[in-house]
């Protein structure tokens, strides 16, 4: 199987390229990036023979079966449309696009040309996430009532596209998309009830966001995304009808507490520790490879419709904020 990677930023370097390089039977044929320095750096690092500053040249290669789209979000729409028309199956980094209208056009192209379109939400492949969902399916805390997803990371470089709304930047839009997809995928699409954002001076995109959602008649959910931290955080907390689950994907620990007391001791309390032997990013890319290789749609990956669902919720959060007329803080 031959693949190409469009965009030579950090996500291509730490996730897509090493995952493809370590996937049996996969050959990285070409790279494309408008920055010659990054292009040359990754071409040498991963020993890729063909490199192009114009991604259209990569797409003209009929030997390439699939592509990863790792360009900034503001370019997803155009690159995916071109990749679909060239007959390539696509793994596009999240969020799927800047707007729901762009995402709908991308979905129309994937249907028109009969190619697969997946969106990169690696949290679905986290060992911790899967174990938490397994506990829920086994009824450990009965019905989930409150769900909280917390994400934090150091701030992006000043002047980067991550802080420009027109390019698809913003903490909730970019990093928070992981949390929103996790909620939608696990519990259903929610309705935004409140949204608060913080923007730095001189930037037009948020660096922190808190969003509350209502999912169906029973579940209340919240997302906190923060680019002001000095370390990475990924937490999932669920209060149920009969207990509480707190998970940390950075340390790979899941704590479960149930209100059962025997002989004065709480017996419904235990801790699970896991080792994520293979990166969730690698697992995601390998799932994409198998989907393309077998010509079979994957139920584990986020498809284009899933990407659109997450984007609708994020857009509603920004609209809710604007309707309320809140100050950025």
C-alpha positions as CSV (number, residue, x, y, z in Angstrom):
1,X,0.0,0.0,0.0
2,X,1.4,3.4,-1.0
3,X,0.6,6.5,1.0
4,X,1.4,10.2,0.8
5,X,1.4,12.9,3.5
6,X,0.3,16.4,2.8
7,X,1.6,18.8,5.4
8,X,4.9,18.4,7.3
9,X,4.1,20.0,10.6
10,X,4.5,18.4,14.1
11,X,1.5,16.1,13.8
12,X,2.9,14.5,10.6
13,X,6.3,14.1,12.3
14,X,5.2,12.6,15.6
15,X,2.1,10.6,14.5
16,X,1.4,9.9,10.9
17,X,4.8,9.4,9.4
18,X,6.2,7.1,12.1
19,X,2.9,5.1,12.2
20,X,3.1,4.6,8.4
21,X,6.8,3.8,8.6
22,X,6.1,1.0,11.2
23,X,3.0,-0.4,9.4
24,X,3.7,-3.7,7.6
25,X,3.3,-3.5,3.9
26,X,3.0,0.3,3.8
27,X,5.4,2.6,1.8
28,X,5.5,6.3,2.2
29,X,5.8,7.4,-1.4
30,X,5.7,11.2,-1.2
31,X,5.5,14.2,1.1
32,X,4.2,17.7,0.3
33,X,4.5,21.0,2.1
34,X,4.8,24.6,1.0
35,X,7.7,25.1,3.5
36,X,10.9,23.7,1.8
37,X,12.8,23.6,5.1
38,X,10.2,21.3,6.8
39,X,9.8,19.3,3.6
40,X,13.5,18.6,3.3
41,X,13.8,17.9,7.0
42,X,11.1,15.2,7.1
43,X,12.0,13.8,3.7
44,X,15.5,13.0,5.1
45,X,14.3,11.9,8.5
46,X,11.8,9.4,7.1
47,X,13.8,8.6,4.0
48,X,11.0,9.6,1.6
49,X,12.2,9.8,-2.0
50,X,9.6,12.2,-3.5
51,X,8.8,15.6,-2.1
52,X,6.7,18.5,-3.5
53,X,6.1,22.1,-2.5
54,X,2.8,21.9,-4.4
55,X,0.6,19.1,-3.1
56,X,-1.2,18.8,-6.4
57,X,2.0,17.2,-7.7
58,X,1.7,14.5,-5.1
59,X,-2.0,13.9,-5.9
60,X,-1.1,13.3,-9.6
61,X,0.7,10.1,-8.6
62,X,-1.7,7.4,-9.4
63,X,0.3,4.8,-7.5
64,X,-0.7,6.5,-4.2
65,X,-3.6,4.8,-2.6
66,X,-4.3,7.1,0.4
67,X,-3.2,10.3,1.9
68,X,-3.0,11.9,5.4
69,X,-4.0,15.6,5.3
70,X,-1.9,17.3,8.0
71,X,-2.1,20.9,6.9
72,X,-3.6,23.7,9.1
73,X,-7.3,23.5,9.5
74,X,-7.9,26.5,7.2
75,X,-6.6,24.4,4.2
76,X,-8.4,21.1,5.0
77,X,-11.4,21.9,2.7
78,X,-9.4,22.5,-0.5
79,X,-6.9,19.7,0.1
80,X,-9.6,17.1,0.8
81,X,-11.7,18.1,-2.2
82,X,-8.6,17.8,-4.4
83,X,-7.6,14.5,-2.8
84,X,-11.1,13.1,-3.3
85,X,-11.2,14.0,-6.9
86,X,-7.9,12.3,-7.5
87,X,-9.3,9.1,-6.1
88,X,-7.3,8.9,-2.8
89,X,-8.7,7.6,0.5
90,X,-8.2,10.3,3.1
91,X,-7.4,10.6,6.8
92,X,-7.8,14.3,7.6
93,X,-6.6,15.8,10.8
94,X,-9.2,17.3,13.2
95,X,-11.3,19.4,13.2
96,X,-12.6,18.5,9.8
97,X,-13.0,22.1,8.5
98,X,-13.5,25.7,9.6
99,X,-17.3,25.6,9.0
100,X,-20.1,23.2,8.7
101,X,-20.7,24.3,5.1
102,X,-17.1,23.4,4.2
103,X,-17.5,20.0,5.9
104,X,-20.7,19.3,4.0
105,X,-18.8,20.0,0.7
106,X,-16.1,17.6,1.8
107,X,-18.6,14.9,2.5
108,X,-20.3,15.5,-0.8
109,X,-16.9,15.0,-2.6
110,X,-16.2,11.8,-0.7
111,X,-19.5,10.4,-1.8
112,X,-19.2,11.7,-5.4
113,X,-15.8,10.1,-5.9
114,X,-16.3,7.0,-3.8
115,X,-13.4,7.5,-1.5
116,X,-13.1,7.1,2.3
117,X,-13.0,10.2,4.4
118,X,-11.9,9.8,8.1
119,X,-11.1,12.5,10.7
120,X,-8.3,12.2,13.1
121,X,-9.7,11.8,16.6
122,X,-7.1,9.6,18.4
123,X,-8.8,9.7,21.8
124,X,-11.0,7.0,20.4
125,X,-8.0,4.8,20.4
126,X,-6.8,5.6,23.9
127,X,-6.5,2.5,26.1
128,X,-7.9,4.5,29.1
129,X,-10.9,5.8,27.1
130,X,-11.7,2.3,25.9
131,X,-11.5,0.9,29.5
132,X,-13.8,3.6,30.8
133,X,-16.4,2.9,28.1
134,X,-16.1,-0.8,28.9
135,X,-16.8,-0.1,32.6
136,X,-19.9,2.0,31.6
137,X,-21.1,-0.8,29.3
138,X,-20.8,-3.3,32.2
139,X,-23.0,-1.1,34.4
140,X,-20.4,-0.2,37.0
141,X,-22.0,3.1,37.8
142,X,-25.3,2.4,36.2
143,X,-26.7,5.4,34.3
144,X,-24.2,8.3,33.6
145,X,-25.5,11.6,34.8
146,X,-22.6,14.1,34.6
147,X,-19.5,13.8,32.3
148,X,-16.6,16.2,32.3
149,X,-13.7,16.2,29.8
150,X,-10.6,18.3,30.6
151,X,-7.8,19.1,28.3
152,X,-4.8,21.3,28.8
153,X,-1.5,22.0,27.0
154,X,1.2,24.7,26.8
155,X,0.2,27.7,24.6
156,X,0.9,27.7,20.9
157,X,3.7,29.9,19.6
158,X,2.8,33.6,19.2
159,X,1.6,34.5,15.8
160,X,0.9,30.8,14.8
161,X,-2.2,29.9,12.9
162,X,-3.6,28.2,16.1
163,X,-4.5,31.7,17.3
164,X,-6.2,32.9,14.1
165,X,-9.9,32.2,13.8
166,X,-9.9,32.5,10.0
167,X,-7.4,29.6,9.8
168,X,-9.5,27.4,12.1
169,X,-7.6,28.3,15.3
170,X,-8.8,28.6,18.8
171,X,-8.4,26.4,21.8
172,X,-11.9,24.9,21.7
173,X,-11.9,24.7,18.0
174,X,-8.6,22.8,17.8
175,X,-7.9,21.0,21.0
176,X,-11.4,21.0,22.4
177,X,-12.6,19.1,19.3
178,X,-11.1,16.0,20.8
179,X,-13.3,16.3,23.9
180,X,-16.4,17.1,21.8
181,X,-16.0,14.1,19.6
182,X,-15.5,11.9,22.6
183,X,-18.7,13.1,24.1
184,X,-20.7,12.8,20.9
185,X,-19.2,9.4,20.1
186,X,-19.8,7.9,23.5
187,X,-23.1,9.6,24.7
188,X,-24.7,11.4,21.7
189,X,-24.7,14.9,20.3
190,X,-25.4,17.5,22.9
191,X,-27.1,20.9,23.0
192,X,-24.9,23.7,24.3
193,X,-26.3,25.4,27.4
194,X,-23.4,27.8,28.2
195,X,-20.0,28.8,26.8
196,X,-17.2,31.0,28.2
197,X,-14.0,31.9,26.4
198,X,-10.8,33.7,27.1
199,X,-8.8,35.5,24.4
200,X,-5.3,36.9,24.8
201,X,-4.6,40.5,23.9
202,X,-3.9,41.0,20.2
203,X,-5.4,37.6,19.3
204,X,-8.8,36.8,17.7
205,X,-9.0,33.2,18.9
206,X,-9.5,31.7,22.4
207,X,-6.8,30.2,24.5
208,X,-9.3,28.8,27.1
209,X,-12.9,27.6,26.9
210,X,-15.5,26.1,29.2
211,X,-18.6,24.7,27.6
212,X,-21.6,23.0,29.2
213,X,-23.9,20.7,27.2
214,X,-27.1,18.7,27.7
215,X,-27.1,15.3,26.1
216,X,-30.6,13.8,25.9
217,X,-32.8,13.9,29.0
218,X,-30.3,12.6,31.5
219,X,-26.7,13.5,30.8
220,X,-25.1,16.8,31.6
221,X,-21.6,17.3,30.2
222,X,-18.9,19.9,30.2
223,X,-15.7,20.5,28.3
224,X,-12.7,22.5,29.6
225,X,-9.9,23.3,27.1
226,X,-6.9,25.3,28.2
227,X,-3.8,26.5,26.4
228,X,-2.4,28.3,29.4
229,X,-0.9,25.2,31.1
230,X,2.7,24.3,31.6
231,X,1.9,20.6,31.2
232,X,-0.4,18.3,29.3
233,X,-3.6,17.1,30.8
234,X,-6.3,14.7,29.6
235,X,-9.0,13.8,32.1
236,X,-12.4,12.2,31.9
237,X,-14.7,12.2,34.9
238,X,-18.1,10.6,35.0
239,X,-20.7,10.6,37.9
240,X,-23.3,7.9,37.5
241,X,-26.4,6.8,39.3
242,X,-24.3,4.4,41.4
243,X,-20.7,5.7,41.6
244,X,-18.0,7.7,40.0
245,X,-15.2,7.1,37.4
246,X,-12.1,9.4,37.1
247,X,-9.6,8.7,34.4
248,X,-6.3,10.3,33.5
249,X,-5.0,9.5,30.0
250,X,-1.6,11.0,30.7
251,X,-0.8,8.6,33.6
252,X,-3.1,5.8,32.2
253,X,-5.0,5.5,35.5
254,X,-8.7,4.9,36.1
255,X,-10.3,5.3,39.5
256,X,-13.7,3.8,40.2
257,X,-15.7,4.5,43.3
258,X,-19.1,3.0,44.2
259,X,-21.1,3.7,47.4
260,X,-20.9,0.2,48.8
261,X,-19.8,-0.3,52.4
262,X,-19.2,-3.6,54.1
263,X,-18.1,-4.0,57.7
264,X,-17.3,-0.3,57.8
265,X,-15.1,-0.5,54.7
266,X,-15.7,0.9,51.2
267,X,-15.4,-2.2,49.0
268,X,-16.6,-0.6,45.8
269,X,-13.4,1.4,45.3
270,X,-10.6,0.3,43.0
271,X,-7.9,1.6,40.7
272,X,-6.9,0.3,37.3
273,X,-3.5,1.1,35.7
274,X,-2.7,0.5,32.1
275,X,0.2,0.7,29.8
276,X,-0.5,2.3,26.4
277,X,2.1,0.2,24.6
278,X,1.3,1.7,21.2
279,X,0.5,5.3,20.7
280,X,-3.2,6.1,20.2
281,X,-2.1,8.0,17.1
282,X,-0.4,5.0,15.7
283,X,-3.4,2.8,16.4
284,X,-5.6,5.3,14.6
285,X,-3.3,5.4,11.5
286,X,-3.0,1.6,11.5
287,X,-6.8,1.3,11.6
288,X,-7.0,3.6,8.6
289,X,-4.4,1.5,6.7
290,X,-6.5,-1.7,7.4
291,X,-9.6,0.1,6.2
292,X,-8.0,1.1,2.9
293,X,-6.3,-2.2,2.5
294,X,-9.5,-4.3,3.0
295,X,-11.7,-1.7,1.2
296,X,-14.0,-1.9,4.2
297,X,-15.3,1.1,6.2
298,X,-14.0,1.2,9.7
299,X,-16.5,1.6,12.6
300,X,-13.7,2.7,15.0
301,X,-12.5,5.7,13.1
302,X,-14.3,9.0,13.0
303,X,-15.9,9.4,9.6
304,X,-16.7,12.6,7.9
305,X,-20.2,12.7,9.4
306,X,-18.7,12.3,12.9
307,X,-16.4,15.2,12.1
308,X,-19.3,17.3,11.0
309,X,-21.2,16.4,14.2
310,X,-18.3,17.6,16.4
311,X,-17.9,20.7,14.4
312,X,-21.6,21.6,14.7
313,X,-21.4,21.5,18.5
314,X,-18.2,23.6,18.6
315,X,-19.8,26.2,16.2
316,X,-22.9,26.3,18.5
317,X,-20.7,27.0,21.5
318,X,-19.2,30.0,19.7
319,X,-22.6,31.2,18.6
320,X,-24.0,30.8,22.1
321,X,-21.2,32.9,23.4
322,X,-21.8,35.6,20.8
323,X,-25.6,35.6,21.5
324,X,-25.0,36.1,25.2
325,X,-22.7,39.0,24.4
326,X,-20.2,37.9,27.0
327,X,-16.8,39.6,27.3
328,X,-13.8,37.6,26.4
329,X,-12.2,38.0,29.8
